[in-house]
Amino acid sequence: MNEYDSKYIGKRVVIIGGGYTSMDCSRTALRLGAKSVKTFYRRDQGDLVILPGELDELKKRKEI
């Protein structure tokens, strides 16, 4: 987010997608105060385009 974007974030955030950007959005939403973040992806977990171990890390931190 840049200085011109609104800093307001809802209590519940939905992310659609399964790549690097969706994982970044999940972390950012939580950092900005979202109470829950849900990520939806239309394919199988094995098709996620993320770094190895990133999904496990996010689950442990309850970010996904």
Contacts in CASP RR format, 6 or more apart in sequence:
PFRMAT RR
TARGET T0000
AUTHOR 0000-0000-0000
METHOD contacts of the structure
MODEL  1
MNEYDSKYIGKRVVIIGGGYTSMDCSRTALRLGAKSVKTFYRRDQGDLVI
LPGELDELKKRKEI
1 7 0 8 1.000
1 28 0 8 1.000
1 32 0 8 1.000
7 32 0 8 1.000
9 29 0 8 1.000
9 32 0 8 1.000
9 33 0 8 1.000
9 34 0 8 1.000
10 33 0 8 1.000
10 34 0 8 1.000
11 34 0 8 1.000
11 35 0 8 1.000
11 36 0 8 1.000
12 34 0 8 1.000
12 35 0 8 1.000
12 36 0 8 1.000
12 37 0 8 1.000
12 38 0 8 1.000
13 26 0 8 1.000
13 29 0 8 1.000
13 34 0 8 1.000
13 36 0 8 1.000
13 37 0 8 1.000
13 38 0 8 1.000
14 37 0 8 1.000
14 38 0 8 1.000
14 39 0 8 1.000
14 40 0 8 1.000
15 22 0 8 1.000
15 25 0 8 1.000
15 26 0 8 1.000
15 29 0 8 1.000
15 37 0 8 1.000
15 38 0 8 1.000
15 39 0 8 1.000
15 40 0 8 1.000
16 22 0 8 1.000
16 39 0 8 1.000
16 40 0 8 1.000
16 41 0 8 1.000
17 39 0 8 1.000
17 40 0 8 1.000
17 41 0 8 1.000
17 42 0 8 1.000
18 39 0 8 1.000
18 41 0 8 1.000
18 48 0 8 1.000
18 49 0 8 1.000
18 50 0 8 1.000
19 48 0 8 1.000
19 49 0 8 1.000
19 50 0 8 1.000
20 49 0 8 1.000
20 50 0 8 1.000
20 51 0 8 1.000
22 39 0 8 1.000
22 41 0 8 1.000
23 50 0 8 1.000
23 54 0 8 1.000
23 58 0 8 1.000
23 64 0 8 1.000
26 37 0 8 1.000
26 39 0 8 1.000
26 58 0 8 1.000
26 63 0 8 1.000
26 64 0 8 1.000
27 58 0 8 1.000
27 63 0 8 1.000
29 37 0 8 1.000
30 37 0 8 1.000
30 63 0 8 1.000
37 63 0 8 1.000
37 64 0 8 1.000
39 64 0 8 1.000
41 47 0 8 1.000
41 48 0 8 1.000
45 55 0 8 1.000
48 55 0 8 1.000
55 64 0 8 1.000
58 64 0 8 1.000
END
